[in-house]
Amino acid sequence: MKKSKEEIAQSLQGWWRQKQLFELQASLGFYKFYQKSLLECDRVIVEALPRNVPAESVSKPVEKIPSENKKKSSKNMPAFNVSQLALTYFQTDLFAISGISHNTVLCLLTTLGKDIHKFASAKSFASWMRLVPNNKISGGRILSHRTPAGKSYIATALRQAANSIGNQANHELSPFFKRIAYKKGRVAAITATARKLAMISWNMITKREPYKKTQAKDTAQKNKKAGIRQVQRRLAAHDLSRNELMSLFSTHSISIS
């Protein structure tokens, strides 16, 4: 709340019915009970997770997470250090991907863990989560390319991360998200970005390599240049005059010299 405790207490002054006070007291009791239960749940999780960390991972020295990769604390994050535990378990820093939250990594850690190594490729891992379109082809034509229906907790967490990436302006995957959203809509862009996050995570975990942020930016820049060349070819094919070009660009609020 933005107001101070004094302002809130002052606003609560007035005539209250007994049943309203009882309801308020009961709600406060439920809130305290849920907070206590969440802390107890976090305690059980933090005791169980280290037992599943492979011995070879514990024996290896683990570097501390860089300060720029540390996530800001939020009200929904667990009460224990998920970042350091995931780094010990996976031997790579998944939090280097901006948009990946504590809940996303915790879901991957508890739902799949080391079983991710059973997938032969990143595509098979994304396909297992039903993030890859099931193309139906007949006579060389794609009749349908819908994503198979199904429930996967990891896919849901990755979709939430992809949705947050779509709301960011300077994320390295934002150009990819916007390009898919322009062609097929936001829902398809969320699924496609979640698929890309799944493939990035698979490569980072199985190959134990860091997140290649510059590579994602280079790919986005390469796609942008390819799009510009395509526009130039189309303009050249139409053989537009200077007046027609000026009229075209003025319509879209673009100035040319």
C-alpha contacts under 8 A as a table, 3 or more apart, distances in Angstrom:
res1	aa1	res2	aa2	distance
1	M	4	S	7.70
3	K	7	E	6.14
3	K	8	I	6.51
4	S	7	E	5.29
4	S	8	I	6.30
5	K	8	I	5.11
5	K	9	A	6.04
6	E	9	A	5.10
6	E	10	Q	6.12
7	E	10	Q	5.07
7	E	11	S	6.19
8	I	11	S	5.13
8	I	12	L	6.42
9	A	12	L	5.23
9	A	13	Q	6.92
10	Q	13	Q	5.53
16	W	20	Q	6.53
16	W	21	L	6.79
17	R	20	Q	5.30
17	R	21	L	6.52
18	Q	21	L	5.21
18	Q	22	F	6.25
19	K	22	F	4.98
19	K	23	E	6.15
20	Q	23	E	5.07
20	Q	24	L	6.14
21	L	24	L	5.04
21	L	25	Q	6.09
22	F	25	Q	5.12
22	F	26	A	6.09
23	E	26	A	5.06
23	E	27	S	6.11
24	L	27	S	5.12
24	L	28	L	6.25
25	Q	28	L	5.13
25	Q	29	G	6.22
26	A	29	G	5.00
26	A	30	F	6.25
27	S	30	F	5.10
27	S	31	Y	6.17
28	L	31	Y	5.03
28	L	32	K	6.27
29	G	32	K	5.25
29	G	33	F	6.13
30	F	33	F	4.99
30	F	34	Y	6.13
31	Y	34	Y	5.26
31	Y	35	Q	6.22
32	K	35	Q	5.10
32	K	36	K	6.15
33	F	36	K	5.17
33	F	37	S	6.13
34	Y	37	S	4.94
34	Y	38	L	6.08
35	Q	38	L	5.15
35	Q	39	L	6.36
36	K	39	L	5.20
36	K	40	E	6.27
37	S	40	E	5.00
37	S	41	C	6.09
38	L	41	C	4.96
38	L	42	D	6.16
39	L	42	D	5.05
39	L	43	R	6.21
39	L	79	A	7.01
40	E	43	R	5.02
40	E	44	V	6.39
41	C	44	V	5.19
41	C	45	I	6.25
42	D	45	I	5.04
42	D	46	V	6.05
42	D	78	P	6.47
42	D	79	A	6.36
42	D	80	F	7.12
43	R	46	V	5.27
43	R	47	E	6.26
44	V	47	E	5.20
44	V	48	A	6.18
45	I	48	A	5.08
45	I	49	L	6.00
46	V	49	L	5.50
46	V	50	P	6.96
46	V	80	F	6.84
47	E	50	P	6.36
47	E	51	R	7.33
48	A	51	R	5.57
48	A	52	N	7.04
49	L	52	N	5.39
49	L	53	V	6.78
49	L	110	T	7.82
50	P	53	V	5.19
50	P	85	L	7.66
53	V	57	S	6.77
53	V	58	V	7.06
53	V	88	T	7.64
53	V	89	Y	5.54
54	P	57	S	5.36
54	P	58	V	6.65
54	P	89	Y	7.23
55	A	58	V	5.18
55	A	59	S	6.26
56	E	59	S	5.19
56	E	60	K	6.40
57	S	60	K	5.35
57	S	88	T	6.19
57	S	89	Y	6.23
57	S	90	F	7.99
57	S	91	Q	7.19
58	V	61	P	7.49
58	V	88	T	6.70
58	V	89	Y	7.92
62	V	87	L	7.28
62	V	88	T	6.22
62	V	91	Q	7.30
64	K	84	Q	7.35
65	I	69	N	6.56
65	I	70	K	6.77
65	I	83	S	7.59
65	I	84	Q	7.15
65	I	87	L	7.94
65	I	93	D	7.18
66	P	69	N	5.43
66	P	70	K	6.69
67	S	70	K	5.27
69	N	95	F	5.94
69	N	96	A	5.15
69	N	98	S	7.95
70	K	83	S	7.74
70	K	95	F	7.07
71	K	95	F	7.38
71	K	101	S	7.51
71	K	102	H	7.93
73	S	77	M	6.74
74	S	77	M	5.56
77	M	102	H	6.26
77	M	103	N	7.03
78	P	81	N	7.61
78	P	82	V	7.46
78	P	102	H	7.65
81	N	84	Q	5.86
81	N	85	L	6.46
82	V	85	L	5.15
82	V	86	A	5.95
82	V	102	H	6.56
82	V	105	V	7.86
82	V	106	L	6.94
83	S	86	A	5.34
83	S	87	L	6.17
83	S	93	D	7.82
83	S	95	F	7.21
83	S	102	H	7.42
84	Q	87	L	5.00
84	Q	88	T	6.22
85	L	88	T	5.17
85	L	89	Y	6.22
86	A	89	Y	4.99
86	A	90	F	5.84
86	A	91	Q	7.65
86	A	92	T	7.92
86	A	93	D	7.52
86	A	94	L	7.94
86	A	105	V	7.34
86	A	106	L	7.83
86	A	109	L	7.08
87	L	90	F	5.45
87	L	91	Q	5.07
87	L	92	T	5.39
87	L	93	D	5.50
87	L	94	L	7.71
88	T	91	Q	5.40
88	T	92	T	7.85
90	F	93	D	7.75
90	F	205	I	5.76
90	F	208	R	7.43
91	Q	205	I	7.20
91	Q	208	R	6.08
92	T	204	M	6.54
92	T	205	I	6.36
92	T	208	R	5.63
92	T	209	E	6.42
92	T	210	P	6.16
93	D	96	A	5.80
93	D	210	P	6.68
93	D	211	Y	7.57
94	L	97	I	6.03
94	L	100	I	7.49
94	L	105	V	7.31
94	L	201	S	7.06
94	L	204	M	7.62
94	L	211	Y	7.41
95	F	98	S	6.68
95	F	100	I	6.07
95	F	101	S	7.34
95	F	105	V	7.99
96	A	210	P	7.99
96	A	211	Y	6.23
97	I	100	I	5.85
97	I	211	Y	6.80
97	I	213	K	7.81
98	S	165	I	7.99
98	S	171	H	7.37
99	G	161	A	5.48
99	G	162	A	7.32
99	G	164	S	6.20
99	G	165	I	5.76
100	I	104	T	6.15
100	I	105	V	7.19
100	I	158	L	7.96
100	I	161	A	5.66
101	S	104	T	5.23
101	S	105	V	6.58
101	S	161	A	7.20
102	H	105	V	5.37
102	H	106	L	5.99
103	N	106	L	4.99
103	N	107	C	5.94
103	N	157	A	7.51
104	T	107	C	5.17
104	T	108	L	6.36
104	T	154	I	7.32
104	T	157	A	5.24
104	T	158	L	6.68
104	T	161	A	7.48
105	V	108	L	5.07
105	V	109	L	6.00
106	L	109	L	4.89
106	L	110	T	6.05
107	C	110	T	5.37
107	C	111	T	5.68
107	C	112	L	7.96
107	C	153	Y	7.17
107	C	154	I	6.13
107	C	157	A	7.29
108	L	111	T	5.41
108	L	112	L	5.59
108	L	113	G	6.36
108	L	154	I	6.02
109	L	112	L	5.99
109	L	113	G	4.72
110	T	113	G	6.01
111	T	153	Y	7.74
111	T	154	I	7.39
112	L	115	D	5.51
112	L	116	I	6.26
113	G	116	I	6.40
114	K	117	H	6.00
115	D	118	K	5.47
115	D	119	F	7.85
116	I	119	F	5.91
116	I	125	F	7.46
116	I	202	W	7.18
116	I	206	T	7.61
117	H	120	A	7.42
117	H	206	T	6.07
119	F	122	A	7.28
119	F	124	S	6.14
119	F	125	F	5.70
120	A	124	S	6.62
120	A	125	F	7.82
121	S	124	S	5.29
121	S	125	F	6.46
121	S	202	W	7.93
122	A	125	F	5.08
122	A	126	A	6.28
122	A	198	A	7.36
122	A	199	M	4.77
122	A	200	I	7.78
122	A	202	W	5.60
122	A	203	N	6.75
123	K	126	A	5.09
123	K	127	S	5.96
123	K	132	V	7.76
123	K	199	M	6.63
124	S	127	S	4.88
124	S	128	W	6.05
125	F	128	W	5.16
125	F	129	M	6.66
125	F	198	A	7.39
125	F	199	M	7.36
125	F	202	W	7.41
126	A	129	M	5.24
126	A	130	R	6.47
126	A	131	L	5.44
126	A	132	V	6.21
126	A	195	R	5.86
126	A	198	A	5.91
126	A	199	M	6.53
127	S	130	R	4.87
127	S	131	L	5.58
127	S	132	V	4.98
128	W	131	L	7.59
129	M	152	S	6.07
129	M	154	I	7.44
129	M	155	A	5.84
130	R	133	P	7.63
130	R	147	T	6.41
130	R	148	P	5.65
130	R	149	A	6.97
130	R	150	G	6.78
130	R	155	A	7.75
131	L	147	T	6.29
131	L	148	P	7.67
131	L	155	A	7.31
131	L	191	T	6.32
131	L	192	A	7.33
131	L	194	A	7.33
131	L	195	R	5.48
132	V	147	T	5.99
132	V	148	P	7.81
132	V	195	R	6.99
133	P	145	H	5.20
133	P	146	R	5.17
133	P	147	T	4.17
133	P	148	P	6.79
134	N	144	S	7.56
134	N	145	H	5.30
134	N	146	R	5.74
134	N	147	T	5.71
134	N	148	P	6.38
135	N	142	I	6.49
135	N	143	L	7.41
135	N	144	S	5.62
135	N	145	H	4.26
135	N	146	R	6.95
136	K	142	I	5.77
136	K	143	L	5.44
136	K	144	S	5.14
136	K	145	H	6.38
137	I	140	G	6.05
137	I	141	R	5.37
137	I	142	I	4.46
137	I	143	L	5.68
137	I	144	S	7.40
138	S	141	R	5.42
138	S	142	I	6.63
138	S	143	L	6.87
142	I	145	H	7.07
151	K	155	A	7.82
151	K	156	T	7.91
152	S	155	A	5.17
152	S	156	T	6.23
153	Y	156	T	5.10
153	Y	157	A	6.25
154	I	157	A	5.06
154	I	158	L	6.14
155	A	158	L	5.03
155	A	159	R	6.05
155	A	194	A	7.21
156	T	159	R	5.06
156	T	160	Q	6.30
157	A	160	Q	5.14
157	A	161	A	6.34
158	L	161	A	4.94
158	L	162	A	6.06
158	L	194	A	5.07
158	L	195	R	7.97
158	L	197	L	6.94
158	L	198	A	7.30
159	R	162	A	4.88
159	R	163	N	6.07
159	R	190	I	5.92
159	R	191	T	6.30
159	R	193	T	7.63
159	R	194	A	5.11
160	Q	163	N	5.06
160	Q	164	S	6.40
161	A	164	S	5.18
161	A	165	I	6.33
161	A	194	A	7.32
162	A	165	I	4.96
162	A	166	G	6.30
162	A	190	I	5.38
162	A	191	T	7.63
162	A	193	T	5.50
162	A	194	A	5.34
162	A	197	L	7.77
163	N	166	G	5.07
163	N	167	N	6.69
163	N	190	I	5.73
164	S	167	N	5.18
164	S	168	Q	6.68
165	I	168	Q	5.17
165	I	171	H	6.63
165	I	173	L	7.17
165	I	174	S	6.43
165	I	177	F	7.88
166	G	169	A	7.79
166	G	174	S	6.06
166	G	177	F	6.12
166	G	178	K	7.35
166	G	190	I	7.60
168	Q	171	H	5.86
168	Q	174	S	6.89
169	A	174	S	6.63
170	N	174	S	6.82
171	H	174	S	5.15
172	E	175	P	7.14
172	E	213	K	6.98
172	E	216	A	5.98
172	E	217	K	5.38
172	E	220	A	7.64
173	L	176	F	5.34
173	L	177	F	6.30
173	L	193	T	7.77
173	L	216	A	6.78
173	L	217	K	7.58
173	L	220	A	7.63
174	S	177	F	4.97
174	S	178	K	6.04
175	P	178	K	5.16
175	P	179	R	6.03
175	P	220	A	6.18
176	F	179	R	5.18
176	F	180	I	6.37
176	F	193	T	7.58
176	F	220	A	6.79
177	F	180	I	5.42
177	F	181	A	6.06
177	F	189	A	5.40
177	F	190	I	7.25
177	F	192	A	7.72
177	F	193	T	6.26
178	K	181	A	4.92
178	K	182	Y	5.98
178	K	189	A	7.36
179	R	182	Y	5.25
179	R	183	K	6.49
180	I	183	K	5.19
180	I	184	K	5.83
180	I	185	G	6.87
180	I	186	R	7.60
180	I	188	A	6.97
180	I	189	A	5.01
180	I	192	A	7.62
181	A	184	K	5.36
181	A	185	G	4.18
181	A	186	R	4.62
181	A	187	V	7.58
181	A	188	A	6.72
181	A	189	A	4.94
182	Y	185	G	5.93
182	Y	186	R	7.83
184	K	187	V	7.93
184	K	188	A	5.92
184	K	189	A	7.17
185	G	188	A	5.65
185	G	189	A	6.36
186	R	189	A	4.87
186	R	190	I	6.14
187	V	190	I	5.20
187	V	191	T	6.49
188	A	191	T	5.17
188	A	192	A	6.10
189	A	192	A	5.05
189	A	193	T	5.97
190	I	193	T	5.22
190	I	194	A	6.01
191	T	194	A	5.04
191	T	195	R	6.14
192	A	195	R	5.03
192	A	196	K	6.32
193	T	196	K	4.96
193	T	197	L	6.17
194	A	197	L	5.00
194	A	198	A	6.17
195	R	198	A	5.04
195	R	199	M	6.31
196	K	199	M	5.13
196	K	200	I	6.11
197	L	200	I	5.03
197	L	201	S	6.04
198	A	201	S	5.12
198	A	202	W	6.18
199	M	202	W	5.09
199	M	203	N	6.30
200	I	203	N	5.29
200	I	204	M	6.19
200	I	211	Y	7.81
201	S	204	M	5.09
201	S	205	I	6.07
202	W	205	I	5.30
202	W	206	T	5.87
203	N	206	T	5.46
203	N	207	K	5.56
203	N	208	R	7.40
203	N	209	E	7.29
204	M	207	K	5.58
204	M	208	R	5.12
204	M	209	E	4.87
204	M	210	P	6.10
204	M	211	Y	6.63
205	I	208	R	4.93
205	I	209	E	7.10
212	K	215	Q	5.30
212	K	216	A	6.74
213	K	216	A	5.34
213	K	217	K	6.53
214	T	217	K	5.01
214	T	218	D	6.05
215	Q	218	D	4.98
215	Q	219	T	6.12
216	A	219	T	5.12
216	A	220	A	6.27
217	K	220	A	5.08
217	K	221	Q	6.16
218	D	221	Q	5.03
218	D	222	K	6.04
219	T	222	K	5.00
219	T	223	N	6.19
220	A	223	N	5.14
220	A	224	K	6.19
221	Q	224	K	4.98
221	Q	225	K	6.28
222	K	225	K	5.18
222	K	226	A	6.22
223	N	226	A	4.99
223	N	227	G	6.16
224	K	227	G	5.07
224	K	228	I	6.29
225	K	228	I	5.02
225	K	229	R	6.25
226	A	229	R	5.14
226	A	230	Q	6.25
227	G	230	Q	5.04
227	G	231	V	6.29
228	I	231	V	5.12
228	I	232	Q	6.19
229	R	232	Q	4.98
229	R	233	R	6.19
230	Q	233	R	5.14
230	Q	234	R	6.30
231	V	234	R	5.12
231	V	235	L	6.19
232	Q	235	L	5.14
232	Q	236	A	6.09
233	R	236	A	5.07
233	R	237	A	6.08
234	R	237	A	5.05
234	R	238	H	6.46
235	L	238	H	5.31
235	L	239	D	6.45
235	L	240	L	6.75
236	A	239	D	5.11
236	A	240	L	7.23
240	L	244	E	5.87
240	L	245	L	6.31
241	S	244	E	5.16
241	S	245	L	6.19
242	R	245	L	5.02
242	R	246	M	6.12
243	N	246	M	5.06
243	N	247	S	6.10
244	E	247	S	5.04
244	E	248	L	6.05
245	L	248	L	4.97
245	L	249	F	6.12
246	M	249	F	5.25
246	M	250	S	5.92
246	M	255	S	7.76
246	M	256	I	7.06
247	S	250	S	5.20
247	S	251	T	6.21
248	L	251	T	5.33
248	L	252	H	6.84
249	F	252	H	5.21
249	F	253	S	6.10
249	F	254	I	4.82
249	F	255	S	6.33
249	F	256	I	7.40
250	S	253	S	4.83
250	S	254	I	5.56
250	S	255	S	6.51
251	T	254	I	7.60
